[in-house]
């Protein structure tokens, strides 16, 4: 019996030694984290001259303007044309043959690298729905005005009936004209309400998405291609000319294939990047919504968020270390009491 108690006591002492090592490690970690926190607090820099930056200062692209994407320190200019085609397989044989020959000529006309890109997005019928809504409200206003006038004229007719034949005839003519206009406006109101319901259904997320297809081309400034070094303004003008020439050639070649090609505007290029980098938010907030907010003006070049996050993490680490040390110390005291009790029993 005494040997068993001695073994139990030995195991408890081993556990106490391990707990002591863990406590020492936690204390060291707590002290080190406190030193790092103190050093970080001392390293706080005051920036009274901190300037607000535009969001584009944090983007790798230098600029997107004048229907171009500008990169590589203003020496690389990228443009794109969006294509609007048709269902090739539902067309008749002559149209398909013309399309194939047109695409062969289009491919043969390519002199520099061209990228074909496509993506899908939810159909944006916001401007169209707004136009319909405004027209519908004006239509309702006209309909209500005519209905009120019709009621007043009908009341006036009852007052002058068989009293003033001339005025009675004029009122009857006006009532007949109002009836025609009210019937016409009522039909237009019903028709527009039906079209608005259809637009709402088409623009919902459960409909077939819109497919965007484009050809991306570029022009890169090469000093060896010119007799003298061009200034930034000259490079920009040359890029505009070169991209316009490529755009016209592409539009002409694709037009022979039955494809309508249109140069993508600045807003469309930005929207394409939003669709690629932020596919979820770009579907919820359209480019017109972002442009009407102060989103691009609310970004500042400051590390306050990262500093706050590091401070919170440091406080949590210290709190966890202190709690763990307290729990381990209480357990160590309990084990020591048990060991002392076993020794007394053995004696």
URHU-V191860 format. One record per helix or strand of 3 or more residues. SS is the DSSP state (alpha for helix, beta for strand). FROM is the first residue (numbers start at 1). LEN is the number of residues. Records with the same first field share a line. If there is no record, write none. Layout:
SS = FROM-LEN + FROM-LEN
This chain:
alpha = 2-41 + 55-4 + 88-3 + 93-16 + 126-35 + 165-38 + 223-3 + 232-25 + 266-12 + 279-6 + 287-5 + 295-3 + 304-43
beta = 63-3 + 68-4 + 76-9 + 115-7 + 210-11 + 260-4
